[in-house]
Amino acid sequence: MSPLATTLLAEITARPQQFDEIVDAHRAVPWRTFLYAWGELRAADLLTRDDDGNFVAVRK
């Protein structure tokens, strides 16, 4: 997993977040790089959503 994907996962594990919050926190990262890291998390089934629609890390 890329360093950015690892960072995103750690942030979501610490606090469930909406997608726009995650994007806003990483505005300095090129969009393509961000989407690649986000895709890594989604492909690995490491995320789910809570009742409010926040992304939550899956406990494995």
N, C-alpha and C positions, 0 to 999 in steps of 0.2 A: 504494500500500500504506500502511496506517495506521502511525503511529509505533510502536505496540506490536508490530505484526507485524514491522516492521523490527528492533526490539529482540530479539524472540524468535528471529528468523532469525540474528542476529548471535551470540546466546548458543549456539544449537545448532551454528552453524558453528565456534565456538571449542571446544566440547566436546559430543559426542553425549550425549543425556540421555533418560531415561525421562519419560513424560508427567507422572507425579506430581512429579518433580523440577522440571519447568518450572512446573507449577501452584503448587507450594510457594514458588517464588521470586517469584511474582506475586500473593500472597494479598491485597495491598492494592488490587489492581485489581478492579473489579466483575466478577462471573462472566460476565455477558452481554458485556461489553467484551472480556474475555479470549477467550471463545468466538468472537466475531466475528473477532478478529485471528488466532486459530488456524485458523478457516475460510478466511481469506484465504490463508494458507500452504498449506493442503491443496488448495484450488481451483487455485492457481498451480503445483501439482506441484513445490514447492520442497523437499519432505521425502521421505525414504525411511527404511528401518530397516536397522540392521546385524544381524549374527548374534545379538547379545544382546538385540535388541528395542529398542535405543536409537534415538531419532530422530536422523537425520543430514541435513545440508543437501545437496541435490543440486547438483553442480557443473555449471553451464551456461556 
